[in-house]
Amino acid sequence: MHEAHQRGRLSRMFILEELLAAKREEIRLLKRASSSSGICTTEAVRSREPVWDFKAGLDAAGLSVIAEIKRKSPSAGELRPELDPAAAAADYEKSGARAVSVLTDRSFFGGSIQDMREARSACGLPVLRKEFILDEIQIPQSREAGADAVLLIARILSPERLADLHRFAASEGMACLVEIRNPEELDAALRAGASIIGVNNRDLDTLETDLSISLELASSLPGSATKVAESGIRSTDDARRLRDKGYDAILVGEAVIRTPGLLNALTAIQ
């Protein structure tokens, strides 16, 4: 049994390494395309209309819900392959969400940058690009496609790269949700200047979720930060526990896709 568990853990760790390798290849191709077209240049990005204030949306009274557009995942498999990003974003807004998260990774999550464009066009909510950001070029690409904020994952970035990317995103007028899972990553996030901190209950190595991660780290998060709990939130009881621990927002994907009516119940929590 122990050996089988170890094999499962190693295979899941391999998924993360495989995903990051695929992302580096995507970045290489994006840089090649950008050098000839200029689509990800600062000039192209700054020609866009001003971004929505992602942080202000989450800091509104009550528990804010970031509802996620996601077709599949390595942990859950297929969720809703036929999902329409525009229809989902419009529905999330009507249901009371305060922001929309769009998973744009294609290989492992079935998303695309076009999904974000369609979600942006269909709603008046701040839009977060949920992606494995490794390089500066992904930030203007995100802005050009309509994102107001990007996810930066401390687990996959050195503290120096995290700080560099956070600084660059701010210079482009974009917010960053900096994702952490332990005190060391929290320290790196704070040193990078993060003002929106997300605690991921999902272990990216094993893909298992544990709500206690957010509950235990809550007291370590600075009062000045916007505090977001991510992953593994499946019920209003989970949401209330996180609210009572001081979280300003929750990011929910699989549960709102699988459970009709859950988003309305979550957004009703004050």
C-alpha positions, 0 to 999 in steps of 0.5 A: 500500500505504501509503495503504491501511494509513493508511486502515485505521488511520484506520478503526480509530481511528474505531472507538475514538471511536465506541465512546467516544461510544456509552459516553457515551450509555450513561452518560447513560441510566444516570444517568437510570435511576439517579436514579429507581431508586437502583440505583447509589447508594452505599447500594445498593452497600454492601448487597452482601456483601464483595468478593473480594480481586482483588489477593490472587488475582493475587499467589498463587505462580506465574503467575496467569491472568485468563481472559476472557469475550468473545463478539466484538471489533472486531479478531477478529470473532465468537469465540463468540456463544453463550457462556454466562457462567456455564458459562464462569466455572465452567469457568475456575475448574475449569481453575485461573484465579485471576480472571475478566474479563467484557467487558460492552460490548454494541455492540462486544463482544457483552457485557452487565452481566448477563453479569457477574452470571451469571459471579459467581453461577457461580464463587468467583473474583474478577471484573473488569469489563472495560469502558470506564469514563469516569464514577463511576456505572459503578463502583457499577453494577459493584459492584452487578452483582458485580464485585470490580474494574474496569478503568481505561484510561489511554489514554482518561482524563486523568491527573486523571480516572484519579486521581479514578476510582481514588480513588472505586473504592477508597472503594467497596471495589473494586480497579482494574486500571489499563491502560497502554501507554507510560511516560507512561501508567505515570507517570499510573497511579503518580500515581493510586496504582495498585497493580495495573498492566496492560500492554496489548499491543494498540494501541487505535488500530490494534487490532494486538498486539505482545508486546514492549510488555509485555516492554520495559516490564517493567523500568519497573514498580515491584516493589511493584505487581502486574504484569499482561500483557494481550492477544496472549498465545497460547501457553505460550511467550508466558506463560513469557516474561512470567513470566520478565520479572517479571509476576505475571499474564496476562489472556487472552481470545481464545486461551482461547476459541479453543484448547481446553486452553490454559487448563489449560496456562497455569494449570500454569505456575509 
